[in-house]
Amino acid sequence: MPEHDTPNKTTTEDTDIQSSLYATREKIRPRQVHGMFAFLRTSAVFVLLGLYYFVPWLSWDGRQAVLLDLPARKFYLFGITLWPQDFIYLALLLIIAALTLFLFTALAGRLWCGYACPQTVWTEVFLWIERQVEGDRPKQMKLDKAPWSTHKITVKAIKHSLWLLFATYTGITFVGYFSPIDELVLNIINLSLGPWETFWIVFYSFATWGNAGFLREQVCIYMCPYARFQSAMFDENTMIISYDDKRGDPRGSRPRNTQRRSEEPKDKVLGDCINCTLCVQVCPTGIDIRDGLQYQCIGCAACIDVCDEVMEKMDYDKGLIKYTTLNALEGKAVKLFRPQIIIYALIIVAIATGLVVSLLLRAPLELDIIRDRNSLFRTTNEGLIENVYSLKVLNMDTTEHDYTLTVSGIPEMSVRMDNNDIHVPAGVASDVVVRLQVDPYDLKKQSSTVIFNLQAIDDASLSVSEEARFLGPMGAGTR
């Protein structure tokens, strides 16, 4: 009946749409490639992972060189100790990092993704372990298609054991940036880890194992927001990885070392692309670069290396796939140093210079003053007006110091403290109670400005001054 045709048709269309939106993921097994960009990528992996695993073990002045001590609210960065009050420095570092990412993206595309992103770096290591255990790409595909057997289970178990071992070491190192790593390792050996340390080691280990071992390109394609907005920083002069379709098309296979196209019959003239699909086989995200610029491309340049190898074997010129610009492909002039590049660079230099100068000139001493909130003032038995202040003296230096406190602003003012000298150990904030007493006849007004000056006894360069208010009774200064 006609009335039943429409529902059946709609159901079929809905099924087709659903299957296209939720397509089953096909596992990507990138073929190993050699070349200049592969060497640069491998070098970046060694340098970045080397720094990641080595830095927590460095010592500086008898303590861990880089330690983000959250319970103590102190960040140790080699010879610098940062406190919560120094959050501005972290903000500036993040701004510099963001602007640097924008600069390199506008200049040469997704260099960060292809060479320095943690997802890329750890995935490279996991791929290397997989190749060592299961073999190259054809052997991996053959093993996955083979029925489960003792050999297959053994090989898979070895691979995942090595993955988990490496991921666990990664998790321990990560926690070692927040908890002294020598104590952390000792606690692991003695099975005396705290709950939070245990949680973060397990969490970060499984996150590394899952992201680098299983998700891989899905993190880059679906989870990473940078893949979605990076194209906003591209223009016609941005260096991108591109296939030269004018030179490569029409594609077609041919015998190796065949004569050049100009010597072939006119009806069989082909482009330089032999349609070997190796550029697709080496791509970690599984795209075909010959289809044009795609947001899934992470700029690893593996397709350039493998295509240059093929061109060399075919006795063709290299560069069928290469770093280039859209303007260059269209035969237009290329301008690498555009206004936005110069602006990005100048802003980065300005902020970085200001950050460095501020850190170098930063006095490792801070004074916070809080008036007693229980009463504005009180009158002593001697008839003096007294204000009470709570001082927090923060010694941000690497050595302990003794300080003297002086207060000025009102004539004949008395300073009462439990100890005349204030001793503060390195990296410690000490509380000091100070009572200021003034004869009411010396008060010129109800609210007066007083200046607290704190000076290190053993170092004249360590001093800080802060203002506060001294409050008196109504009518002060009218007598």
MARSEPA-89233 format. One record per residue (C-alpha): residue number from 1; x, y, z. Coordinates in steps of 0.1 Angstrom, whole numbers, plus 5000, padded with zeros to 4 digits. Layout:
N
  resi     u     v     w
   NUM     X     Y     Z
...
END
This chain:
479
  resi     u     v     w
     1  5000  5000  5000
     2  5012  5035  4993
     3  5009  5047  5028
     4  5036  5021  5039
     5  5061  5031  5013
     6  5071  5064  5030
     7  5079  5050  5064
     8  5101  5022  5049
     9  5119  5048  5028
    10  5125  5071  5058
    11  5138  5042  5079
    12  5163  5033  5052
    13  5175  5068  5049
    14  5178  5072  5087
    15  5199  5041  5088
    16  5222  5053  5060
    17  5227  5087  5078
    18  5233  5070  5111
    19  5259  5046  5097
    20  5277  5075  5080
    21  5278  5096  5112
    22  5289  5068  5135
    23  5313  5049  5112
    24  5334  5022  5128
    25  5370  5032  5134
    26  5396  5015  5114
    27  5428  5009  5132
    28  5457  5030  5117
    29  5491  5013  5116
    30  5515  5039  5103
    31  5544  5025  5082
    32  5578  5033  5095
    33  5595  5060  5074
    34  5631  5074  5072
    35  5642  5108  5061
    36  5651  5143  5073
    37  5617  5151  5089
    38  5616  5116  5106
    39  5651  5124  5120
    40  5639  5158  5133
    41  5608  5142  5148
    42  5628  5114  5165
    43  5653  5140  5178
    44  5624  5160  5193
    45  5611  5129  5210
    46  5646  5122  5226
    47  5651  5158  5237
    48  5616  5163  5251
    49  5613  5130  5269
    50  5648  5133  5281
    51  5640  5166  5297
    52  5607  5153  5311
    53  5623  5122  5328
    54  5656  5139  5338
    55  5646  5173  5352
    56  5629  5160  5384
    57  5662  5143  5394
    58  5682  5175  5392
    59  5693  5191  5425
    60  5697  5228  5433
    61  5711  5241  5466
    62  5704  5208  5483
    63  5668  5204  5471
    64  5649  5193  5440
    65  5656  5218  5412
    66  5620  5218  5399
    67  5593  5211  5425
    68  5557  5223  5424
    69  5550  5219  5462
    70  5513  5225  5463
    71  5508  5217  5500
    72  5534  5243  5510
    73  5522  5266  5482
    74  5557  5271  5468
    75  5571  5265  5434
    76  5608  5258  5432
    77  5623  5266  5397
    78  5660  5261  5401
    79  5672  5291  5420
    80  5638  5309  5421
    81  5610  5303  5447
    82  5576  5314  5436
    83  5547  5319  5460
    84  5509  5323  5454
    85  5516  5360  5453
    86  5537  5354  5422
    87  5509  5340  5401
    88  5514  5368  5377
    89  5546  5351  5365
    90  5527  5319  5357
    91  5501  5340  5338
    92  5528  5356  5318
    93  5544  5323  5309
    94  5511  5310  5297
    95  5506  5341  5276
    96  5541  5337  5261
    97  5534  5300  5253
    98  5501  5308  5236
    99  5515  5336  5215
   100  5545  5313  5205
   101  5520  5287  5194
   102  5501  5313  5174
   103  5534  5326  5159
   104  5546  5292  5147
   105  5512  5282  5135
   106  5509  5313  5113
   107  5544  5308  5101
   108  5546  5270  5094
   109  5513  5254  5103
   110  5510  5227  5130
   111  5546  5223  5140
   112  5536  5219  5176
   113  5513  5190  5168
   114  5538  5172  5146
   115  5569  5175  5168
   116  5563  5187  5203
   117  5527  5178  5214
   118  5527  5153  5243
   119  5502  5131  5224
   120  5525  5129  5194
   121  5557  5124  5215
   122  5543  5095  5236
   123  5525  5080  5206
   124  5559  5078  5188
   125  5573  5058  5217
   126  5544  5035  5218
   127  5545  5029  5180
   128  5583  5021  5183
   129  5575  4995  5211
   130  5548  4980  5189
   131  5571  4976  5160
   132  5598  4960  5181
   133  5573  4934  5195
   134  5549  4928  5166
   135  5570  4938  5136
   136  5564  4962  5108
   137  5530  4972  5093
   138  5524  4941  5072
   139  5532  4918  5102
   140  5510  4938  5125
   141  5481  4935  5100
   142  5487  4898  5096
   143  5488  4893  5134
   144  5456  4912  5139
   145  5437  4892  5113
   146  5451  4858  5126
   147  5429  4838  5150
   148  5437  4839  5187
   149  5465  4815  5196
   150  5492  4811  5222
   151  5516  4830  5200
   152  5492  4859  5194
   153  5483  4862  5231
   154  5519  4861  5241
   155  5529  4888  5217
   156  5500  4911  5227
   157  5507  4905  5264
   158  5543  4915  5260
   159  5534  4946  5240
   160  5509  4958  5266
   161  5532  4949  5295
   162  5559  4972  5280
   163  5533  4999  5273
   164  5521  4998  5309
   165  5556  4997  5323
   166  5565  5028  5303
   167  5532  5045  5311
   168  5537  5038  5349
   169  5572  5053  5348
   170  5556  5083  5331
   171  5530  5086  5358
   172  5556  5083  5386
   173  5577  5111  5369
   174  5546  5133  5366
   175  5539  5130  5403
   176  5576  5136  5410
   177  5571  5172  5399
   178  5547  5177  5427
   179  5562  5155  5454
   180  5599  5151  5460
   181  5608  5123  5436
   182  5634  5106  5457
   183  5609  5103  5486
   184  5582  5092  5461
   185  5603  5064  5448
   186  5613  5053  5483
   187  5576  5052  5493
   188  5568  5031  5463
   189  5595  5006  5472
   190  5582  5005  5508
   191  5546  5004  5497
   192  5538  5035  5517
   193  5523  5058  5491
   194  5497  5083  5502
   195  5462  5082  5487
   196  5466  5112  5464
   197  5500  5101  5451
   198  5486  5067  5444
   199  5456  5081  5426
   200  5476  5105  5403
   201  5502  5078  5394
   202  5474  5054  5385
   203  5454  5080  5367
   204  5482  5095  5347
   205  5496  5060  5338
   206  5463  5048  5324
   207  5458  5081  5306
   208  5491  5077  5289
   209  5484  5040  5281
   210  5450  5048  5267
   211  5458  5079  5247
   212  5491  5068  5232
   213  5482  5031  5229
   214  5446  5031  5218
   215  5431  5066  5210
   216  5461  5080  5192
   217  5448  5099  5161
   218  5413  5102  5177
   219  5428  5126  5203
   220  5441  5148  5175
   221  5410  5146  5153
   222  5381  5146  5178
   223  5394  5156  5213
   224  5419  5183  5206
   225  5403  5218  5202
   226  5434  5231  5185
   227  5426  5210  5154
   228  5394  5230  5150
   229  5406  5265  5153
   230  5441  5263  5140
   231  5429  5271  5104
   232  5419  5305  5116
   233  5456  5314  5119
   234  5464  5301  5084
   235  5466  5324  5053
   236  5480  5321  5018
   237  5515  5326  5030
   238  5515  5300  5058
   239  5539  5271  5052
   240  5518  5239  5049
   241  5524  5204  5037
   242  5508  5201  5003
   243  5507  5178  4973
   244  5514  5194  4939
   245  5485  5182  4919
   246  5496  5201  4888
   247  5528  5180  4887
   248  5514  5148  4901
   249  5481  5143  4882
   250  5469  5123  4865
   251  5481  5095  4888
   252  5489  5060  4877
   253  5513  5031  4883
   254  5542  5024  4860
   255  5574  5003  4860
   256  5602  5015  4882
   257  5628  5037  4865
   258  5605  5043  4836
   259  5614  5071  4812
   260  5601  5106  4819
   261  5566  5117  4808
   262  5579  5137  4779
   263  5592  5105  4763
   264  5560  5085  4768
   265  5533  5082  4742
   266  5509  5112  4743
   267  5479  5090  4751
   268  5497  5075  4781
   269  5512  5107  4797
   270  5509  5105  4835
   271  5519  5128  4863
   272  5547  5120  4887
   273  5524  5104  4913
   274  5526  5067  4907
   275  5496  5061  4931
   276  5516  5039  4955
   277  5496  5052  4984
   278  5526  5052  5007
   279  5518  5087  5017
   280  5486  5074  5032
   281  5502  5044  5048
   282  5527  5065  5068
   283  5502  5091  5079
   284  5495  5088  5117
   285  5459  5102  5112
   286  5452  5081  5080
   287  5444  5109  5056
   288  5453  5112  5020
   289  5474  5144  5016
   290  5466  5144  4979
   291  5431  5154  4987
   292  5443  5188  4998
   293  5447  5206  5031
   294  5427  5189  5059
   295  5423  5198  5096
   296  5433  5162  5105
   297  5469  5168  5092
   298  5492  5172  5122
   299  5521  5184  5101
   300  5545  5155  5109
   301  5559  5155  5073
   302  5561  5117  5071
   303  5544  5119  5037
   304  5572  5142  5025
   305  5599  5117  5035
   306  5583  5087  5020
   307  5573  5105  4988
   308  5609  5118  4983
   309  5621  5082  4986
   310  5597  5071  4959
   311  5606  5100  4936
   312  5643  5091  4940
   313  5637  5055  4931
   314  5617  5066  4901
   315  5644  5090  4890
   316  5619  5119  4894
   317  5625  5152  4911
   318  5618  5153  4948
   319  5592  5177  4962
   320  5559  5162  4949
   321  5548  5166  4985
   322  5565  5194  5003
   323  5563  5223  5027
   324  5550  5252  5006
   325  5524  5279  5006
   326  5491  5283  4987
   327  5506  5314  4970
   328  5537  5294  4959
   329  5514  5266  4944
   330  5496  5293  4924
   331  5528  5309  4913
   332  5524  5340  4934
   333  5550  5358  4955
   334  5555  5344  4990
   335  5558  5366  5021
   336  5568  5346  5051
   337  5574  5377  5074
   338  5540  5393  5073
   339  5526  5420  5097
   340  5510  5394  5121
   341  5543  5374  5123
   342  5562  5406  5132
   343  5535  5416  5157
   344  5535  5382  5174
   345  5573  5382  5176
   346  5575  5417  5191
   347  5548  5410  5217
   348  5566  5378  5227
   349  5599  5395  5230
   350  5584  5424  5250
   351  5566  5401  5275
   352  5596  5378  5279
   353  5619  5407  5285
   354  5596  5422  5311
   355  5592  5388  5328
   356  5630  5382  5330
   357  5637  5417  5342
   358  5610  5415  5368
   359  5624  5382  5381
   360  5659  5396  5383
   361  5648  5427  5401
   362  5623  5409  5423
   363  5631  5414  5460
   364  5628  5380  5479
   365  5609  5397  5507
   366  5573  5405  5512
   367  5554  5422  5539
   368  5516  5420  5544
   369  5500  5442  5571
   370  5465  5436  5586
   371  5450  5458  5612
   372  5433  5442  5642
   373  5396  5439  5632
   374  5383  5435  5667
   375  5387  5472  5675
   376  5396  5503  5656
   377  5418  5514  5685
   378  5421  5513  5723
   379  5433  5536  5750
   380  5461  5522  5773
   381  5464  5528  5810
   382  5489  5556  5803
   383  5463  5574  5781
   384  5480  5565  5748
   385  5461  5556  5717
   386  5471  5521  5705
   387  5466  5503  5672
   388  5474  5466  5668
   389  5487  5451  5635
   390  5494  5416  5624
   391  5524  5414  5601
   392  5532  5385  5578
   393  5568  5385  5568
   394  5576  5363  5538
   395  5612  5354  5533
   396  5614  5342  5496
   397  5652  5340  5497
   398  5671  5307  5498
   399  5688  5316  5531
   400  5674  5327  5565
   401  5675  5363  5576
   402  5671  5385  5607
   403  5651  5417  5601
   404  5646  5450  5619
   405  5613  5469  5618
   406  5609  5506  5619
   407  5577  5526  5617
   408  5574  5563  5607
   409  5546  5588  5599
   410  5536  5601  5633
   411  5560  5620  5657
   412  5568  5604  5691
   413  5553  5571  5681
   414  5562  5540  5701
   415  5566  5505  5685
   416  5559  5475  5708
   417  5569  5440  5697
   418  5577  5408  5715
   419  5612  5407  5699
   420  5630  5437  5683
   421  5646  5414  5657
   422  5625  5393  5635
   423  5640  5359  5625
   424  5625  5342  5594
   425  5639  5310  5579
   426  5643  5305  5542
   427  5610  5300  5524
   428  5589  5306  5555
   429  5562  5332  5563
   430  5563  5344  5599
   431  5536  5362  5618
   432  5545  5392  5639
   433  5522  5412  5662
   434  5531  5450  5664
   435  5515  5476  5687
   436  5518  5512  5678
   437  5511  5537  5706
   438  5507  5575  5701
   439  5499  5603  5725
   440  5465  5617  5714
   441  5479  5652  5714
   442  5504  5641  5686
   443  5475  5630  5663
   444  5468  5656  5637
   445  5437  5638  5624
   446  5415  5609  5630
   447  5432  5587  5604
   448  5470  5590  5597
   449  5493  5572  5574
   450  5521  5552  5589
   451  5549  5535  5570
   452  5564  5501  5580
   453  5599  5495  5569
   454  5615  5460  5571
   455  5652  5457  5567
   456  5674  5426  5567
   457  5703  5430  5591
   458  5728  5410  5571
   459  5719  5423  5536
   460  5711  5460  5530
   461  5695  5453  5496
   462  5667  5433  5513
   463  5642  5458  5524
   464  5605  5465  5519
   465  5581  5493  5529
   466  5543  5491  5532
   467  5517  5517  5542
   468  5490  5513  5568
   469  5464  5535  5586
   470  5465  5545  5622
   471  5431  5554  5636
   472  5424  5576  5666
   473  5393  5589  5684
   474  5368  5614  5669
   475  5381  5650  5671
   476  5418  5640  5670
   477  5439  5669  5659
   478  5414  5696  5671
   479  5428  5699  5706
END
